[in-house]
Amino acid sequence: MRAFLLTLALRSAWNRRFTLSLTLVSIALSTFMLLGVDRIRGDVRDSFSSAVSGTDLIVGARTGSVQLLLYAVFHVGAASNNIRWSSVQALRQQPSVAWVVPLSLGDAHRGFPVMGTSAELFERFRHGERQPLQFQAGKPFGQLFDAVLGAEVAQRLGYGLGTRITLSHGGGELQVADHADKPFQVVGVLARTGTPMDRSVLVSLEAIEALHVDWIGGMPMPGQRTAVDALTAAQLQPKAVTAALVGLKSRAAVFSAQRWVNGYRDEPLMAILPGVAMDELWSVIGPGEQALLLMSGLVALVSMAGLMAVVLAGLNERRRELAVLRSVGASPWHVLALLAFEGLWVTLAGMVLGVVALVAVTVAAAPWLQSAIGLTLQLAAPTAFQWALLGALLATGLLASVLPGWRAYRLSLSDGLSPRI
């Protein structure tokens, strides 16, 4: 009997295929949105959390952990204080430390942050799934006044290799205190990473020092202009930096190294674990993703309401069909099961179509999203939460079919066979 009802439900649905196809597409879109939003929010969180990977500690002046993370990694805000170069050297000499990449921030170019660092950054920095920095064109800086641009800087400003640029003192787009006497030449453009590196201008630490040779207290000294040739020949060494990325020889030593930094006596320093600070920051900005998922859930409810409306609207046309079934021996429960099977098949077909569409879009759009905005979409098996979403969608579709079926169940045989006036 069950096989008969299943076949009958399929044939009945086929007879009304044009009407049900609209509902099927609606359910497919709901499935696509629900799973797509959850997948994207997971990938965005992974991209956000992996803005810097392979780095065990971030060291800076003593402040809040989120504040240190924001200005050292995302270049948002400003440091409460710099750390002395001697402290960086002492950190580098610790037995558990494998490498240290200093960062010097504070200057800008047309609104994009300038980051002074060492050439070791191009070797040590990792993003995403421990992916190294790649060059779209050119090479790392080698000379004093060489600059490497992030992908977004080069794209938005239309810069290429050989372009000469002028840096400005302080952040912002207004060049009220620029370093026009010391122009830089672009020697490299990084490939897009989806991290703050895309919006950065990278120069050497020595270049940052050279820019401020004639400055004191954040202002240029009147009439003081050191020649570029003299700066190139000079042995420049930074006096202080903003922060430092630290890699350890063993992850097991991370807490002991953190304690050493936090207890450093020569000046107040702090070390944070990037992953822990990322989670702390995400807890503040993460509720936005929940709002997106809620919107997708509302779209799914609208789709299920559409399914219920279609089944209810078709009941009036199918009163005689259902009555004939009951007249040949079908019980009210058979009528209820018939409508439930029909709705279940439509829901399942819509869900399968939505999953297939999501896989196709992910495969087709992943390379473009990676190159355009740096978002890496991963084709992976559904998570436990996504299986729960699919189960909830299926249960809602079944409920949307059972309610009209219950109404049909209560129709009497005489009501179905009697003409309505």
Beta strands, then each sheet from edge to edge (+ up, - down):
strand 1: 57-61
strand 2: 83-84
strand 3: 97-109
strand 4: 112-117
strand 5: 126-127
strand 6: 131-132
strand 7: 135-138
strand 8: 146-149
strand 9: 164-165
strand 10: 168-169
strand 11: 184-190
strand 12: 201-204
strand 13: 215-216
strand 14: 219-220
strand 15: 240-241
strand 16: 243-248
strand 17: 269-272
sheet 1: 7+ 11- 8- 12+ 4+ 3- 16+ 1- 17+
sheet 2: 2+ 15-
sheet 3: 7+ 11- 8- 12+ 4+ 3- 10+
sheet 4: 5+ 6-
sheet 5: 7+ 11- 9+
sheet 6: 13+ 14-
end
